[in-house]
């Protein structure tokens, strides 16, 4: 199948920036859309940003204008540039790959913690 490994999380002051990276391995030809979700304590996991194979981007309204997603299909990597971070961006961020039609279930990374303090 596909394995996803995230990196780049950490602790940052409000207004600062972080960049998350997710590298895919395995049957990477099967990756359709790939992107990022996040889950804050006591909240449901939510979509942050997703980019399709063709480069079409979906961004959550709460991050528009602050976060940028990009994809390198040669390196099998997706990046999430997070600027103007806010305390409410604090969450565990998960990389997600949609593998349809090859696999019905998506693949998730292990998650990385992003903490924004004021």
C-alpha positions in Angstrom: 0.0 0.0 0.0 1.2 3.5 0.8 3.1 4.7 3.8 3.2 8.4 4.9 5.8 10.0 7.2 5.3 13.5 8.5 7.8 16.0 9.8 8.1 19.6 10.7 5.8 20.0 13.7 6.8 21.9 16.8 6.3 24.8 19.1 5.9 28.4 17.8 4.7 31.7 19.0 1.6 33.2 17.6 2.3 35.0 14.3 5.1 32.6 13.5 5.5 30.0 10.8 6.0 26.3 10.4 6.3 24.0 7.5 5.0 20.4 7.5 6.3 17.8 5.1 4.8 14.4 4.3 6.7 11.9 2.3 4.9 9.0 0.7 6.4 5.6 -0.1 5.1 2.3 -1.4 2.5 2.2 -4.2 2.7 6.0 -4.7 1.1 5.7 -8.2 -2.1 5.0 -6.4 -2.2 8.4 -4.7 -5.1 10.5 -5.9 -5.5 13.5 -3.6 -3.2 14.1 -0.7 -3.3 16.6 2.1 -3.6 17.5 5.8 -6.1 17.1 8.5 -5.9 18.2 12.1 -7.4 17.2 15.4 -7.4 19.5 18.4 -8.0 18.1 22.0 -11.7 17.4 22.4 -12.5 18.1 18.8 -13.2 16.1 15.7 -10.6 15.7 13.0 -11.0 18.3 10.4 -9.7 19.0 6.9 -7.0 21.6 6.6 -5.8 21.4 3.0 -5.9 18.9 0.2 -4.4 18.9 -3.3 -5.4 16.6 -6.1 -3.1 14.9 -8.5 -4.0 17.6 -11.0 -3.1 20.4 -8.5 -6.6 21.4 -7.5 -6.6 22.7 -4.0 -9.2 22.7 -1.2 -8.4 24.8 1.9 -10.4 25.1 5.1 -11.9 28.6 5.5 -10.1 29.1 8.8 -6.7 28.8 7.1 -7.2 30.6 3.8 -4.7 33.3 3.3 -2.4 31.8 5.9 -1.6 28.2 4.8 -0.3 27.0 1.5 -0.2 23.5 0.3 2.0 22.2 -2.5 2.8 18.8 -4.0 5.8 17.3 -5.7 4.7 14.2 -7.6 8.3 13.3 -8.4 9.5 13.3 -4.8 6.1 12.0 -3.6 6.0 14.8 -1.1 3.3 17.3 0.0 4.2 20.4 2.0 2.0 22.6 4.2 3.4 26.1 4.7 1.7 27.6 7.8 2.1 31.3 8.3 0.5 33.8 10.7 -0.2 30.9 13.1 -2.8 31.3 15.8 -3.3 29.5 19.1 -6.4 27.9 17.6 -4.2 26.2 15.0 -2.8 24.0 17.8 -3.5 20.4 17.0 -2.1 17.1 15.8 -1.7 17.4 12.1 -2.1 14.2 10.0 -1.1 13.6 6.4 -3.8 11.8 4.4 -3.8 10.1 1.0 -6.8 9.2 -1.0 -6.0 6.0 -2.9 -9.2 5.5 -4.8 -9.9 3.7 -7.1 -7.1 1.4 -6.1 -8.0 1.2 -2.4 -11.2 2.1 -0.8 -9.7 3.3 2.5 -7.3 6.3 2.8 -3.9 6.1 4.3 -2.9 8.2 7.3 0.4 9.3 8.7 1.3 9.0 12.4 0.6 12.7 13.0 2.8 15.5 14.2 2.1 18.0 17.0 1.8 21.7 16.2 1.6 24.0 19.3 1.1 27.7 18.9 1.4 29.8 22.1 0.4 33.5 22.6 
